[in-house]
Amino acid sequence: MNIVIMGPPGVGKGTQSHGIVDTKGVVHISTGDILRMAIRSGSELGNKVHEVMNIGDLVSDDLMMEVIKERLSQDDLGNGWLLDGFPRTAVQATAFIAMLGEIGQTIDTVLVVRAPAEEIVRRLNGRITCRACNEVMNLVGFGSSRPKFCPFCGSEKDPERGKPALYQRADDTEETIRHRLEVFRKKTLPAAWLLEEHYPLFEIDGLGTPEEVATRIAEVMN
């Protein structure tokens, strides 16, 4: 089964992706992961990506399509894949649809997880990230005390820089969050509607507990 999961920041895509991977046995692919994997491979394509990222430029759509095409052609994806964080624009969606046709693959399910803007602002204002393992969590789940250790990897410090492992991202401020939500509405939702012209798409209510959202996802995927 091949799945694309989309949604605004803070809607819970990461949490739901973990659950889908566990239940469906597919491989979780995020754009950040595949760019890092390409660089580590030392391939000609990986070197191109490294040159671009090393000078602080954004990876172009054409280069990103090359990286994704290479990743989707690898042998470990026999049971399928879950693509998280791509496509982000209508241009990327159009190129992605064409690329899947070239390599003889399709998308079985497109999931678009939605939640009201006010709920997402509330969630992200309390969001913290682990520098050591990159897992994201919310302070709401820890009650009145701020955790010192990451509950996923157990780290207290970033092993490379010695900073506290848990931190709040600079872009998780209300003004920035609202801007990112507007970018999602204007740029990423049109990409989803393009995918819907070719593949089954389901809008998922992202309100409620992670378990409740997972149940809604399971209902449309069974």
Beta strands, then each sheet from edge to edge (+ up, - down):
strand 1: 3-6
strand 2: 27-30
strand 3: 81-84
strand 4: 109-114
strand 5: 127-130
strand 6: 136-138
strand 7: 166-167
strand 8: 201-205
sheet 1: 2+ 3+ 1+ 4+ 8+
sheet 2: 6+ 5- 7+
end
